[in-house]
Amino acid sequence: MELDINTLRSIATVAGFVTFIGILMWAYSSRNAADFEEAAKLPFDQD
């Protein structure tokens, strides 16, 4: 198999898309909801 620049660009595009989908799945995971809710309240904390 010969790797030219277009093949490498395609691989990089697919890898970036898979990474993006992974970040979305992590961000919208229900097990992280409590941590994100707590972090969202930090600017309003009056300690």
PDB file of N, CA, C and O in Angstrom, chain B, residues numbered from 101:
ATOM      1  N   MET B 101       0.848  -1.190   0.000  1.00  0.00           N
ATOM      2  CA  MET B 101       0.000   0.000   0.000  1.00  0.00           C
ATOM      3  C   MET B 101       0.884   1.240   0.000  1.00  0.00           C
ATOM      4  O   MET B 101       1.823   1.357   0.787  1.00  0.00           O
ATOM      5  N   GLU B 102       0.569   2.137  -0.878  1.00  0.00           N
ATOM      6  CA  GLU B 102       1.351   3.359  -0.994  1.00  0.00           C
ATOM      7  C   GLU B 102       0.630   4.496  -0.269  1.00  0.00           C
ATOM      8  O   GLU B 102      -0.540   4.770  -0.535  1.00  0.00           O
ATOM      9  N   LEU B 103       1.338   5.152   0.647  1.00  0.00           N
ATOM     10  CA  LEU B 103       0.747   6.265   1.386  1.00  0.00           C
ATOM     11  C   LEU B 103       1.155   7.580   0.734  1.00  0.00           C
ATOM     12  O   LEU B 103       2.322   7.969   0.791  1.00  0.00           O
ATOM     13  N   ASP B 104       0.225   8.244   0.134  1.00  0.00           N
ATOM     14  CA  ASP B 104       0.502   9.574  -0.394  1.00  0.00           C
ATOM     15  C   ASP B 104      -0.137  10.606   0.529  1.00  0.00           C
ATOM     16  O   ASP B 104      -0.768  10.244   1.522  1.00  0.00           O
ATOM     17  N   ILE B 105       0.020  11.865   0.214  1.00  0.00           N
ATOM     18  CA  ILE B 105      -0.464  12.941   1.082  1.00  0.00           C
ATOM     19  C   ILE B 105      -1.978  12.901   1.249  1.00  0.00           C
ATOM     20  O   ILE B 105      -2.480  13.222   2.326  1.00  0.00           O
ATOM     21  N   ASN B 106      -2.710  12.522   0.225  1.00  0.00           N
ATOM     22  CA  ASN B 106      -4.170  12.485   0.328  1.00  0.00           C
ATOM     23  C   ASN B 106      -4.642  11.373   1.251  1.00  0.00           C
ATOM     24  O   ASN B 106      -5.634  11.538   1.961  1.00  0.00           O
ATOM     25  N   THR B 107      -3.947  10.246   1.252  1.00  0.00           N
ATOM     26  CA  THR B 107      -4.285   9.163   2.179  1.00  0.00           C
ATOM     27  C   THR B 107      -4.027   9.607   3.621  1.00  0.00           C
ATOM     28  O   THR B 107      -4.840   9.351   4.509  1.00  0.00           O
ATOM     29  N   LEU B 108      -2.911  10.264   3.843  1.00  0.00           N
ATOM     30  CA  LEU B 108      -2.600  10.762   5.186  1.00  0.00           C
ATOM     31  C   LEU B 108      -3.610  11.810   5.634  1.00  0.00           C
ATOM     32  O   LEU B 108      -3.985  11.842   6.806  1.00  0.00           O
ATOM     33  N   ARG B 109      -4.046  12.650   4.735  1.00  0.00           N
ATOM     34  CA  ARG B 109      -5.065  13.651   5.077  1.00  0.00           C
ATOM     35  C   ARG B 109      -6.384  12.986   5.427  1.00  0.00           C
ATOM     36  O   ARG B 109      -7.075  13.420   6.349  1.00  0.00           O
ATOM     37  N   SER B 110      -6.736  11.945   4.704  1.00  0.00           N
ATOM     38  CA  SER B 110      -7.973  11.215   4.995  1.00  0.00           C
ATOM     39  C   SER B 110      -7.904  10.556   6.366  1.00  0.00           C
ATOM     40  O   SER B 110      -8.868  10.596   7.131  1.00  0.00           O
ATOM     41  N   ILE B 111      -6.763   9.952   6.673  1.00  0.00           N
ATOM     42  CA  ILE B 111      -6.583   9.312   7.973  1.00  0.00           C
ATOM     43  C   ILE B 111      -6.671  10.352   9.089  1.00  0.00           C
ATOM     44  O   ILE B 111      -7.303  10.108  10.116  1.00  0.00           O
ATOM     45  N   ALA B 112      -6.043  11.502   8.891  1.00  0.00           N
ATOM     46  CA  ALA B 112      -6.090  12.566   9.897  1.00  0.00           C
ATOM     47  C   ALA B 112      -7.513  13.088  10.084  1.00  0.00           C
ATOM     48  O   ALA B 112      -7.917  13.384  11.208  1.00  0.00           O
ATOM     49  N   THR B 113      -8.269  13.203   9.008  1.00  0.00           N
ATOM     50  CA  THR B 113      -9.655  13.666   9.098  1.00  0.00           C
ATOM     51  C   THR B 113     -10.509  12.677   9.866  1.00  0.00           C
ATOM     52  O   THR B 113     -11.291  13.072  10.731  1.00  0.00           O
ATOM     53  N   VAL B 114     -10.370  11.403   9.561  1.00  0.00           N
ATOM     54  CA  VAL B 114     -11.148  10.375  10.264  1.00  0.00           C
ATOM     55  C   VAL B 114     -10.750  10.326  11.741  1.00  0.00           C
ATOM     56  O   VAL B 114     -11.613  10.206  12.610  1.00  0.00           O
ATOM     57  N   ALA B 115      -9.447  10.419  12.029  1.00  0.00           N
ATOM     58  CA  ALA B 115      -8.989  10.408  13.422  1.00  0.00           C
ATOM     59  C   ALA B 115      -9.535  11.616  14.184  1.00  0.00           C
ATOM     60  O   ALA B 115      -9.940  11.482  15.338  1.00  0.00           O
ATOM     61  N   GLY B 116      -9.551  12.775  13.562  1.00  0.00           N
ATOM     62  CA  GLY B 116     -10.104  13.968  14.204  1.00  0.00           C
ATOM     63  C   GLY B 116     -11.592  13.839  14.463  1.00  0.00           C
ATOM     64  O   GLY B 116     -12.081  14.254  15.514  1.00  0.00           O
ATOM     65  N   PHE B 117     -12.317  13.265  13.508  1.00  0.00           N
ATOM     66  CA  PHE B 117     -13.757  13.079  13.682  1.00  0.00           C
ATOM     67  C   PHE B 117     -14.045  12.091  14.807  1.00  0.00           C
ATOM     68  O   PHE B 117     -14.946  12.316  15.616  1.00  0.00           O
ATOM     69  N   VAL B 118     -13.290  11.002  14.863  1.00  0.00           N
ATOM     70  CA  VAL B 118     -13.476  10.015  15.931  1.00  0.00           C
ATOM     71  C   VAL B 118     -13.169  10.649  17.291  1.00  0.00           C
ATOM     72  O   VAL B 118     -13.876  10.395  18.267  1.00  0.00           O
ATOM     73  N   THR B 119     -12.130  11.464  17.358  1.00  0.00           N
ATOM     74  CA  THR B 119     -11.802  12.162  18.601  1.00  0.00           C
ATOM     75  C   THR B 119     -12.924  13.117  18.996  1.00  0.00           C
ATOM     76  O   THR B 119     -13.297  13.186  20.167  1.00  0.00           O
ATOM     77  N   PHE B 120     -13.457  13.847  18.034  1.00  0.00           N
ATOM     78  CA  PHE B 120     -14.561  14.769  18.301  1.00  0.00           C
ATOM     79  C   PHE B 120     -15.781  14.027  18.845  1.00  0.00           C
ATOM     80  O   PHE B 120     -16.396  14.479  19.810  1.00  0.00           O
ATOM     81  N   ILE B 121     -16.133  12.905  18.245  1.00  0.00           N
ATOM     82  CA  ILE B 121     -17.269  12.115  18.709  1.00  0.00           C
ATOM     83  C   ILE B 121     -17.000  11.588  20.122  1.00  0.00           C
ATOM     84  O   ILE B 121     -17.905  11.553  20.956  1.00  0.00           O
ATOM     85  N   GLY B 122     -15.773  11.183  20.387  1.00  0.00           N
ATOM     86  CA  GLY B 122     -15.412  10.725  21.729  1.00  0.00           C
ATOM     87  C   GLY B 122     -15.563  11.813  22.776  1.00  0.00           C
ATOM     88  O   GLY B 122     -16.052  11.553  23.875  1.00  0.00           O
ATOM     89  N   ILE B 123     -15.152  13.025  22.450  1.00  0.00           N
ATOM     90  CA  ILE B 123     -15.300  14.151  23.378  1.00  0.00           C
ATOM     91  C   ILE B 123     -16.771  14.461  23.613  1.00  0.00           C
ATOM     92  O   ILE B 123     -17.175  14.737  24.742  1.00  0.00           O
ATOM     93  N   LEU B 124     -17.578  14.417  22.552  1.00  0.00           N
ATOM     94  CA  LEU B 124     -19.018  14.639  22.715  1.00  0.00           C
ATOM     95  C   LEU B 124     -19.646  13.594  23.631  1.00  0.00           C
ATOM     96  O   LEU B 124     -20.451  13.923  24.503  1.00  0.00           O
ATOM     97  N   MET B 125     -19.273  12.334  23.426  1.00  0.00           N
ATOM     98  CA  MET B 125     -19.821  11.264  24.263  1.00  0.00           C
ATOM     99  C   MET B 125     -19.407  11.454  25.721  1.00  0.00           C
ATOM    100  O   MET B 125     -20.204  11.218  26.629  1.00  0.00           O
ATOM    101  N   TRP B 126     -18.159  11.881  25.948  1.00  0.00           N
ATOM    102  CA  TRP B 126     -17.687  12.114  27.313  1.00  0.00           C
ATOM    103  C   TRP B 126     -18.426  13.302  27.943  1.00  0.00           C
ATOM    104  O   TRP B 126     -18.822  13.240  29.107  1.00  0.00           O
ATOM    105  N   ALA B 127     -18.607  14.370  27.181  1.00  0.00           N
ATOM    106  CA  ALA B 127     -19.228  15.580  27.719  1.00  0.00           C
ATOM    107  C   ALA B 127     -20.699  15.370  28.058  1.00  0.00           C
ATOM    108  O   ALA B 127     -21.191  15.935  29.035  1.00  0.00           O
ATOM    109  N   TYR B 128     -21.401  14.575  27.277  1.00  0.00           N
ATOM    110  CA  TYR B 128     -22.820  14.361  27.508  1.00  0.00           C
ATOM    111  C   TYR B 128     -23.109  13.077  28.269  1.00  0.00           C
ATOM    112  O   TYR B 128     -24.263  12.657  28.358  1.00  0.00           O
ATOM    113  N   SER B 129     -22.082  12.453  28.814  1.00  0.00           N
ATOM    114  CA  SER B 129     -22.266  11.247  29.609  1.00  0.00           C
ATOM    115  C   SER B 129     -22.971  11.601  30.917  1.00  0.00           C
ATOM    116  O   SER B 129     -22.646  12.609  31.544  1.00  0.00           O
ATOM    117  N   SER B 130     -23.920  10.790  31.324  1.00  0.00           N
ATOM    118  CA  SER B 130     -24.682  11.081  32.540  1.00  0.00           C
ATOM    119  C   SER B 130     -23.829  10.950  33.796  1.00  0.00           C
ATOM    120  O   SER B 130     -24.148  11.563  34.814  1.00  0.00           O
ATOM    121  N   ARG B 131     -22.761  10.174  33.750  1.00  0.00           N
ATOM    122  CA  ARG B 131     -21.937  10.034  34.956  1.00  0.00           C
ATOM    123  C   ARG B 131     -21.086  11.273  35.217  1.00  0.00           C
ATOM    124  O   ARG B 131     -20.557  11.426  36.319  1.00  0.00           O
ATOM    125  N   ASN B 132     -20.940  12.160  34.235  1.00  0.00           N
ATOM    126  CA  ASN B 132     -20.198  13.403  34.421  1.00  0.00           C
ATOM    127  C   ASN B 132     -21.107  14.586  34.727  1.00  0.00           C
ATOM    128  O   ASN B 132     -20.619  15.687  34.977  1.00  0.00           O
ATOM    129  N   ALA B 133     -22.389  14.382  34.713  1.00  0.00           N
ATOM    130  CA  ALA B 133     -23.338  15.483  34.882  1.00  0.00           C
ATOM    131  C   ALA B 133     -23.172  16.184  36.231  1.00  0.00           C
ATOM    132  O   ALA B 133     -23.227  17.412  36.295  1.00  0.00           O
ATOM    133  N   ALA B 134     -22.974  15.441  37.283  1.00  0.00           N
ATOM    134  CA  ALA B 134     -22.836  16.043  38.610  1.00  0.00           C
ATOM    135  C   ALA B 134     -21.575  16.902  38.691  1.00  0.00           C
ATOM    136  O   ALA B 134     -21.612  17.992  39.261  1.00  0.00           O
ATOM    137  N   ASP B 135     -20.481  16.439  38.143  1.00  0.00           N
ATOM    138  CA  ASP B 135     -19.241  17.215  38.145  1.00  0.00           C
ATOM    139  C   ASP B 135     -19.392  18.503  37.348  1.00  0.00           C
ATOM    140  O   ASP B 135     -18.919  19.557  37.772  1.00  0.00           O
ATOM    141  N   PHE B 136     -20.053  18.421  36.192  1.00  0.00           N
ATOM    142  CA  PHE B 136     -20.237  19.613  35.375  1.00  0.00           C
ATOM    143  C   PHE B 136     -21.208  20.589  36.036  1.00  0.00           C
ATOM    144  O   PHE B 136     -21.035  21.803  35.921  1.00  0.00           O
ATOM    145  N   GLU B 137     -22.207  20.084  36.713  1.00  0.00           N
ATOM    146  CA  GLU B 137     -23.151  20.956  37.423  1.00  0.00           C
ATOM    147  C   GLU B 137     -22.446  21.705  38.555  1.00  0.00           C
ATOM    148  O   GLU B 137     -22.685  22.894  38.769  1.00  0.00           O
ATOM    149  N   GLU B 138     -21.582  21.002  39.268  1.00  0.00           N
ATOM    150  CA  GLU B 138     -20.810  21.636  40.335  1.00  0.00           C
ATOM    151  C   GLU B 138     -19.861  22.692  39.764  1.00  0.00           C
ATOM    152  O   GLU B 138     -19.736  23.780  40.326  1.00  0.00           O
ATOM    153  N   ALA B 139     -19.204  22.382  38.671  1.00  0.00           N
ATOM    154  CA  ALA B 139     -18.283  23.328  38.044  1.00  0.00           C
ATOM    155  C   ALA B 139     -19.027  24.556  37.510  1.00  0.00           C
ATOM    156  O   ALA B 139     -18.477  25.657  37.515  1.00  0.00           O
ATOM    157  N   ALA B 140     -20.254  24.383  37.056  1.00  0.00           N
ATOM    158  CA  ALA B 140     -21.037  25.505  36.538  1.00  0.00           C
ATOM    159  C   ALA B 140     -21.406  26.484  37.645  1.00  0.00           C
ATOM    160  O   ALA B 140     -21.622  27.665  37.372  1.00  0.00           O
ATOM    161  N   LYS B 141     -21.479  26.027  38.866  1.00  0.00           N
ATOM    162  CA  LYS B 141     -21.855  26.884  39.994  1.00  0.00           C
ATOM    163  C   LYS B 141     -20.658  27.607  40.610  1.00  0.00           C
ATOM    164  O   LYS B 141     -20.855  28.508  41.425  1.00  0.00           O
ATOM    165  N   LEU B 142     -19.444  27.250  40.256  1.00  0.00           N
ATOM    166  CA  LEU B 142     -18.254  27.849  40.860  1.00  0.00           C
ATOM    167  C   LEU B 142     -18.179  29.371  40.722  1.00  0.00           C
ATOM    168  O   LEU B 142     -17.794  30.022  41.693  1.00  0.00           O
ATOM    169  N   PRO B 143     -18.518  29.980  39.585  1.00  0.00           N
ATOM    170  CA  PRO B 143     -18.417  31.439  39.510  1.00  0.00           C
ATOM    171  C   PRO B 143     -19.350  32.171  40.477  1.00  0.00           C
ATOM    172  O   PRO B 143     -19.118  33.333  40.809  1.00  0.00           O
ATOM    173  N   PHE B 144     -20.380  31.501  40.917  1.00  0.00           N
ATOM    174  CA  PHE B 144     -21.360  32.144  41.804  1.00  0.00           C
ATOM    175  C   PHE B 144     -21.150  31.797  43.272  1.00  0.00           C
ATOM    176  O   PHE B 144     -21.936  32.202  44.129  1.00  0.00           O
ATOM    177  N   ASP B 145     -20.091  31.049  43.563  1.00  0.00           N
ATOM    178  CA  ASP B 145     -19.797  30.647  44.939  1.00  0.00           C
ATOM    179  C   ASP B 145     -19.281  31.844  45.712  1.00  0.00           C
ATOM    180  O   ASP B 145     -18.362  32.524  45.254  1.00  0.00           O
ATOM    181  N   GLN B 146     -19.855  32.117  46.881  1.00  0.00           N
ATOM    182  CA  GLN B 146     -19.529  33.297  47.673  1.00  0.00           C
ATOM    183  C   GLN B 146     -18.702  32.978  48.902  1.00  0.00           C
ATOM    184  O   GLN B 146     -18.908  33.592  49.949  1.00  0.00           O
ATOM    185  N   ASP B 147     -17.776  32.043  48.811  1.00  0.00           N
ATOM    186  CA  ASP B 147     -16.966  31.688  50.001  1.00  0.00           C
ATOM    187  C   ASP B 147     -16.069  32.776  50.408  1.00  0.00           C
ATOM    188  O   ASP B 147     -15.330  32.635  51.382  1.00  0.00           O
TER     189      ASP B 147
END
